[in-house]
Amino acid sequence: MNKKMKFKKKLLLAGLLMGLLAVLAGCGISTDPITSESSGFWSHYIVYPLSQVIIWFAELFGGNYAMGIIMTTVVIRLLIMPLMIKQLKSQKAMTAMQPQIKELQEKYKSKDNETKQKLQQETMRLYQENNANPMMGCLPLLIQMPILLGFYQAISRTAQIKTQDFLWMTLGDKDPYFVLPILAALTTFVSSKLSMMGQTQQNKSMNMIIYIMPLMILFAGISLPSALALYWVIGNIFTIFQTMIINNPFKAKREAEALEEAKKEEERLKKKAATMSASKKGGKKRK
């Protein structure tokens, strides 16, 4: 998968997320109170259990519904963590494969259909050999989108949650001072930046996503209940720690720089050896 395709994929996912946020901010979502009697698969098996988990955790912390949301967010992140770990490992493998992919693209650079098909086959073979899956970059976000929608409805359709106060705000209302939306945007930026740092091969198009996503989250956080912004902040903090522990980007960057420096030194020594060899041959000929 080349850089243009990767960018298009991420841009599509960003568009899907933007569409979901627009739906969340709109008026088309059901606002009927959620109860154990609520009908429909979505309400009965997704939204209602989520609201009950939040309430259960809140009661454990003496009726603190903000802690209920925080603990529910942590549980959700723990549940999808194996998938996130696979994503990080796949991302690391794909980064290491970039020189080989470039070689394949150079080898099969002809634009005819047969050569293009051969390039795709060889690229997929390389992915399989290195246990890398380009779709792993999409899957965690696609899974989180329905969770986000379910979380929103669990809050907005449960009076017990949305009427509770947290610091200067009411969980079911917008943050009047935009503190949580700004924190959500900042933590989204840090999380995305750390993820990108682990990749040695980058381009400007891919880096655009780092700045687009936080702006989208900021826009949504300003428009949506503060409880949802709290969910984003905690989720992003969890992802930041997860990235640092599993795939420390600073360590990965140092290793990549050391490897690049070693390659440069090897090339320099080869050139020096070739120059000395040519000089010796020239000296022998003159004799």
VEXDREN-2710 file (C-alpha; in Angstrom, 1 decimal):
% VEXDREN-2710
k/r/px/py/pz
1/MET/0.0/0.0/0.0
2/ASN/1.7/3.3/-1.1
3/LYS/1.6/6.6/0.7
4/LYS/-1.2/8.0/-1.3
5/MET/-3.4/5.0/-0.5
6/LYS/-2.6/5.3/3.1
7/PHE/-3.5/8.9/3.2
8/LYS/-6.8/8.3/1.3
9/LYS/-7.6/5.5/3.8
10/LYS/-6.9/7.8/6.8
11/LEU/-8.8/10.7/5.2
12/LEU/-11.8/8.4/4.6
13/LEU/-11.7/7.3/8.3
14/ALA/-11.5/10.9/9.3
15/GLY/-14.5/11.7/7.1
16/LEU/-16.4/8.8/8.7
17/LEU/-15.6/10.1/12.2
18/MET/-16.6/13.6/11.1
19/GLY/-19.9/12.2/9.8
20/LEU/-20.5/10.4/13.1
21/LEU/-19.8/13.6/15.1
22/ALA/-22.2/15.5/12.9
23/VAL/-24.9/12.9/13.7
24/LEU/-24.1/13.1/17.4
25/ALA/-24.4/16.9/17.3
26/GLY/-27.6/16.8/15.3
27/CYS/-31.2/16.3/16.3
28/GLY/-31.9/12.9/14.6
29/ILE/-30.7/10.7/17.5
30/SER/-33.4/9.3/19.8
31/THR/-33.7/11.1/23.2
32/ASP/-36.2/8.7/24.7
33/PRO/-35.1/7.7/28.3
34/ILE/-33.2/4.4/28.3
35/THR/-34.5/1.6/30.5
36/SER/-34.4/-2.1/30.8
37/GLU/-37.7/-2.1/28.8
38/SER/-36.2/-0.2/25.9
39/SER/-36.8/-2.1/22.6
40/GLY/-34.5/-2.6/19.7
41/PHE/-31.1/-4.3/19.7
42/TRP/-29.1/-1.0/19.9
43/SER/-31.0/0.4/22.8
44/HIS/-31.5/-2.8/24.8
45/TYR/-28.1/-4.5/24.3
46/ILE/-25.7/-1.6/23.8
47/VAL/-26.9/1.7/25.2
48/TYR/-28.7/0.3/28.3
49/PRO/-25.8/-1.9/29.5
50/LEU/-23.4/1.0/29.0
51/SER/-25.5/3.3/31.1
52/GLN/-25.8/0.6/33.8
53/VAL/-22.0/0.1/33.9
54/ILE/-21.5/3.9/34.3
55/ILE/-24.1/4.0/37.2
56/TRP/-22.5/0.9/38.8
57/PHE/-19.0/2.4/38.9
58/ALA/-20.4/5.8/40.0
59/GLU/-22.1/4.1/43.0
60/LEU/-18.7/2.4/43.9
61/PHE/-17.2/5.9/44.1
62/GLY/-20.0/7.3/46.3
63/GLY/-22.2/8.6/43.6
64/ASN/-19.4/10.3/41.6
65/TYR/-20.7/10.0/38.0
66/ALA/-17.5/11.5/36.5
67/MET/-15.6/8.6/38.1
68/GLY/-18.2/6.3/36.7
69/ILE/-17.5/7.6/33.2
70/ILE/-13.7/7.5/33.7
71/MET/-13.8/3.9/34.9
72/THR/-16.1/2.8/32.1
73/THR/-13.7/4.4/29.6
74/VAL/-10.8/2.5/31.1
75/VAL/-12.7/-0.8/30.9
76/ILE/-13.6/-0.2/27.3
77/ARG/-10.0/0.7/26.5
78/LEU/-8.8/-2.5/28.3
79/LEU/-11.2/-4.6/26.3
80/ILE/-10.0/-3.2/22.9
81/MET/-6.3/-3.1/24.0
82/PRO/-5.4/-6.5/22.4
83/LEU/-6.6/-5.0/19.1
84/MET/-4.6/-1.8/19.7
85/ILE/-1.5/-3.9/20.4
86/LYS/-1.9/-5.7/17.2
87/GLN/-2.3/-2.4/15.4
88/LEU/1.0/-1.1/16.9
89/LYS/2.9/-4.3/16.1
90/SER/1.5/-4.2/12.5
91/GLN/2.4/-0.6/12.2
92/LYS/5.9/-1.3/13.4
93/ALA/6.3/-4.2/10.9
94/MET/5.0/-2.0/8.1
95/THR/7.5/0.7/9.0
96/ALA/10.4/-1.8/8.9
97/MET/9.2/-3.0/5.5
98/GLN/9.3/0.3/3.8
99/PRO/12.7/-0.2/2.2
100/GLN/11.6/-3.5/0.8
101/ILE/8.3/-2.0/-0.5
102/LYS/10.3/0.8/-2.2
103/GLU/12.5/-1.9/-3.9
104/LEU/9.4/-3.7/-5.2
105/GLN/7.9/-0.4/-6.4
106/GLU/11.2/0.3/-8.3
107/LYS/11.3/-3.2/-9.7
108/TYR/7.7/-3.1/-10.9
109/LYS/7.4/0.5/-11.8
110/SER/5.8/-0.1/-15.2
111/LYS/2.2/1.1/-15.5
112/ASP/0.8/-1.8/-17.4
113/ASN/-1.9/-4.0/-15.7
114/GLU/0.2/-7.1/-15.5
115/THR/3.1/-5.3/-13.7
116/LYS/0.7/-3.6/-11.4
117/GLN/-0.9/-6.9/-10.5
118/LYS/2.5/-8.4/-9.9
119/LEU/3.4/-5.5/-7.6
120/GLN/0.2/-6.1/-5.6
121/GLN/0.9/-9.8/-5.3
122/GLU/4.5/-9.3/-4.2
123/THR/3.5/-6.6/-1.7
124/MET/0.8/-8.8/-0.2
125/ARG/3.4/-11.7/0.0
126/LEU/5.7/-9.3/1.9
127/TYR/2.9/-8.3/4.3
128/GLN/2.2/-12.0/5.0
129/GLU/5.8/-12.9/5.6
130/ASN/6.1/-10.1/8.1
131/ASN/2.7/-10.6/9.8
132/ALA/1.7/-7.1/8.8
133/ASN/-1.9/-6.1/8.0
134/PRO/-2.5/-2.7/6.4
135/MET/-6.2/-2.9/7.5
136/MET/-5.2/-2.9/11.2
137/GLY/-4.8/0.8/11.0
138/CYS/-8.6/1.1/10.3
139/LEU/-10.0/-1.5/12.5
140/PRO/-9.6/0.1/16.0
141/LEU/-11.1/3.4/14.8
142/LEU/-14.0/1.6/13.1
143/ILE/-14.7/-0.4/16.3
144/GLN/-14.6/2.8/18.5
145/MET/-17.1/4.6/16.3
146/PRO/-20.2/2.6/17.5
147/ILE/-18.8/2.7/21.1
148/LEU/-18.7/6.4/20.9
149/LEU/-22.3/6.6/19.6
150/GLY/-23.4/4.2/22.3
151/PHE/-21.6/6.2/25.0
152/TYR/-23.2/9.4/23.9
153/GLN/-26.7/7.9/24.0
154/ALA/-26.0/6.2/27.4
155/ILE/-25.3/9.7/28.8
156/SER/-27.9/11.7/27.0
157/ARG/-30.8/9.2/27.5
158/THR/-30.1/8.5/31.2
159/ALA/-31.3/11.3/33.5
160/GLN/-29.4/9.9/36.4
161/ILE/-26.1/10.5/34.5
162/LYS/-26.8/13.7/32.5
163/THR/-28.1/15.7/35.4
164/GLN/-25.0/15.1/37.6
165/ASP/-22.5/17.9/38.2
166/PHE/-18.7/17.5/37.7
167/LEU/-16.5/20.4/38.8
168/TRP/-17.9/23.5/37.0
169/MET/-20.1/21.6/34.5
170/THR/-23.1/19.4/34.2
171/LEU/-22.3/16.1/32.5
172/GLY/-25.2/16.2/30.1
173/ASP/-24.4/19.8/29.0
174/LYS/-21.6/21.5/27.1
175/ASP/-18.5/22.6/29.0
176/PRO/-19.2/26.4/29.4
177/TYR/-15.4/27.2/29.5
178/PHE/-14.3/24.7/26.7
179/VAL/-11.7/23.2/29.0
180/LEU/-12.5/19.6/28.4
181/PRO/-12.8/20.0/24.6
182/ILE/-9.4/21.8/24.5
183/LEU/-7.9/19.0/26.6
184/ALA/-9.5/16.4/24.3
185/ALA/-8.0/18.1/21.2
186/LEU/-4.6/18.4/22.8
187/THR/-4.5/14.8/24.0
188/THR/-5.6/13.6/20.5
189/PHE/-2.7/15.6/19.0
190/VAL/-0.2/14.1/21.5
191/SER/-1.5/10.6/20.9
192/SER/-1.4/10.9/17.1
193/LYS/2.0/12.6/17.2
194/LEU/3.5/9.7/19.3
195/SER/2.0/7.2/17.0
196/MET/3.6/8.9/14.0
197/MET/6.9/9.3/15.7
198/GLY/7.3/5.5/15.7
199/GLN/7.2/5.5/11.9
200/THR/10.5/6.2/10.2
201/GLN/8.9/6.8/6.8
202/GLN/6.6/9.8/6.8
203/ASN/5.2/12.3/4.4
204/LYS/3.4/15.6/4.6
205/SER/0.1/14.2/3.6
206/MET/0.1/11.7/6.4
207/ASN/1.2/14.4/8.9
208/MET/-1.9/16.4/8.0
209/ILE/-4.1/13.8/9.9
210/ILE/-2.2/14.8/13.1
211/TYR/-3.7/18.3/12.8
212/ILE/-7.1/17.5/11.3
213/MET/-8.2/15.0/13.9
214/PRO/-7.7/17.3/17.0
215/LEU/-9.6/20.1/15.2
216/MET/-12.5/17.7/14.6
217/ILE/-12.5/16.6/18.2
218/LEU/-12.4/20.2/19.4
219/PHE/-15.3/21.1/17.2
220/ALA/-17.3/18.1/18.4
221/GLY/-16.3/18.7/22.1
222/ILE/-17.6/22.2/22.0
223/SER/-21.0/21.1/20.6
224/LEU/-21.5/17.9/22.6
225/PRO/-22.0/17.0/26.3
226/SER/-19.0/17.5/28.6
227/ALA/-19.2/13.8/29.6
228/LEU/-18.3/12.8/26.0
229/ALA/-15.3/15.2/26.1
230/LEU/-14.3/13.6/29.4
231/TYR/-14.5/10.2/27.7
232/TRP/-12.1/11.4/24.9
233/VAL/-9.6/12.9/27.3
234/ILE/-9.4/9.7/29.4
235/GLY/-9.3/7.5/26.3
236/ASN/-6.5/9.5/24.8
237/ILE/-4.5/9.5/28.0
238/PHE/-4.9/5.7/28.2
239/THR/-3.7/5.5/24.5
240/ILE/-0.7/7.7/25.2
241/PHE/0.5/5.5/28.1
242/GLN/-0.2/2.4/26.1
243/THR/1.9/3.7/23.2
244/MET/4.8/4.6/25.5
245/ILE/4.8/1.2/27.2
246/ILE/4.2/-1.0/24.2
247/ASN/6.0/0.9/21.4
248/ASN/8.0/3.7/22.9
249/PRO/8.3/6.1/20.0
250/PHE/11.3/8.0/21.4
251/LYS/13.2/4.7/21.7
252/ALA/12.0/3.7/18.2
253/LYS/13.2/7.0/16.8
254/ARG/16.6/6.7/18.4
255/GLU/17.0/3.2/17.1
256/ALA/16.0/4.3/13.6
257/GLU/18.4/7.2/13.7
258/ALA/21.2/4.9/14.9
259/LEU/20.4/2.5/12.1
260/GLU/20.4/5.3/9.5
261/GLU/23.7/6.6/10.8
262/ALA/25.2/3.1/10.7
263/LYS/24.1/2.7/7.1
264/LYS/25.6/6.1/6.2
265/GLU/28.9/5.1/7.9
266/GLU/28.8/1.8/6.0
267/GLU/28.3/3.6/2.7
268/ARG/31.1/6.1/3.5
269/LEU/33.5/3.2/4.3
270/LYS/32.6/1.5/1.1
271/LYS/33.2/4.6/-0.9
272/LYS/36.5/5.2/0.9
273/ALA/37.6/1.6/0.2
274/ALA/36.6/1.9/-3.5
275/THR/38.6/5.1/-3.8
276/MET/41.7/3.6/-2.1
277/SER/41.4/0.5/-4.4
278/ALA/41.1/2.7/-7.5
279/SER/44.2/4.7/-6.3
280/LYS/46.2/1.6/-5.8
281/LYS/45.3/0.3/-9.3
282/GLY/46.2/3.6/-10.8
283/GLY/49.6/3.6/-9.0
284/LYS/50.4/0.1/-10.2
285/LYS/49.6/1.0/-13.8
286/ARG/51.9/4.0/-13.7
287/LYS/54.7/1.8/-12.5
END
